[in-house]
C-alpha cells in the first residue's frame, strides 16, 4: 500500500469517527424526545452500537411512562453488562426447561460471574428500584431482576429503603425476587424484613427468604429456621431451611446436619454436608469421604469434596474433577470461590482442561479469587479456541484489574 493511499484511508477513518461521535450525541438527545417512538428508536440504536457511555443517559427511560420504552431500556442496559446472549429459558432440576417471563430473570439466572465488571451509575440502580413499583407486572419483574444483575453493595440509604420495601410488595413475584436478589448480593440491613418474610403467605417467598437469611448469615434467624425445618420435614421448605442453617453454620445446628446426612432428598443431603463443613465438625468425615464417590447425586458428591476441603483434607482438586458433570458446575464455582485463594493451586493448572465449559467456569472463578499467579494462565486463555472461554478470561482479567 503506497503512502498516499494510506493517508487517504486514515483521513476517511478520522472523518468517520468524528461523524460517529456526532451521531451518538444526537441519539442521546433523542432519549429525551417527547415522541415515545423516537425515544424507543434511540434506545435501540444505542443498544446495537454497544456504547457503554449510554448507560447513564439511558437510565431515566427505565421509569418512562411507556411500558415498551421501559422494557427496551431495561434490556438495553442489561446488554451493556453481559457479553453473551441471554436465553429466555432456564433449567428446572437440570432436566426440563420452562419459559421464564423475561430477559432480566433469565440474565439473573445465569449467575453473577457472567456480568462484566463495569461501573454502575447510581441513577440506573435508583431507576430500577423505582420501576419495581410500576403498574405493569412485567416491568416491575424485569426491574427487580435487572437490579439483581447490575447492583453492587453498598446501596445508598434511599436505595436500601426501596429494596427492603420490595420484600413487602403486594406482588409475591416481587417479594420473592427481592429475597433472591438480597441473597445473591448479601445486602446488609435486611435481616429483620427477611425474618418476617419467612412467614409470608406465598411459599416461594418463604423459601427465598430462608435461603437469603442463610446467604447474609443472619444468626438471629437460627431458631426460626430450625422451627421451619421441623415444620416442613421434607421438600423445598425443609431444604431451604437447612440450606440457610448450613450457610450460617452455627454449632447449634450440627445435630440437624448429622441427622440429615442420609436423607432421601439430595438437596437436603447436600445442605447437611455443607453445614458440617462450614461448622468444622469432623465427626462424620469418614462417612462423607465415602459419599464423595458413592452418593448417587452429583451435587452431594461435590458438596462432600467441599466439606472435606473445609476441614483440612486435600479435596479442592476433586471439586474440579467433578465439574466434568455440567449439572454441578455453578455449585462447584460457588465452593471454589468460598474457599478463596487456598483453591488457586487446584484451579490455575486446570485452565488446560479439554472441556470448554470447565475452562470457562474456572476462568470466571479466577476472576474472583485470583492474584498475580493466575494472570499468565488467564492471559493465555484469552486466546482460547472457544469464544466463551476467551470471554470468561477477559472478564476475569478485568475483575483483577489486569485487562
JOKALIN-V843140 format. One line per field, one symbol per residue. psi: psi as a letter, one per 40 degrees, with the letter a starting at -180 (. if undefined). A space follows every 50 residues. Layout:
# JOKALIN-V843140
psi = ???
This chain:
# JOKALIN-V843140
psi = hidddddddddddddddddddddddddddeeehehdddddddddddddef heeedddeddedfiehdddddddddddddeehfiihifiihhfediiiii eiddddddeeideehhgihhhdddddddddedeidhdddddddddddddd iiiiiiddddddddddefidhdddddddddddddefhieeddddddedfi ehdddddddddddddefgdeeddddddddddddiadddddddddddddfi ddeddddddedeidhdddddddddddddeehededdddddddddiehddd ddddddddddeeigeddddddeedhddedddddddddddadeedddddde eeidhdddddddddddedeiaddeddddddddeiehddddddddddddde fe.
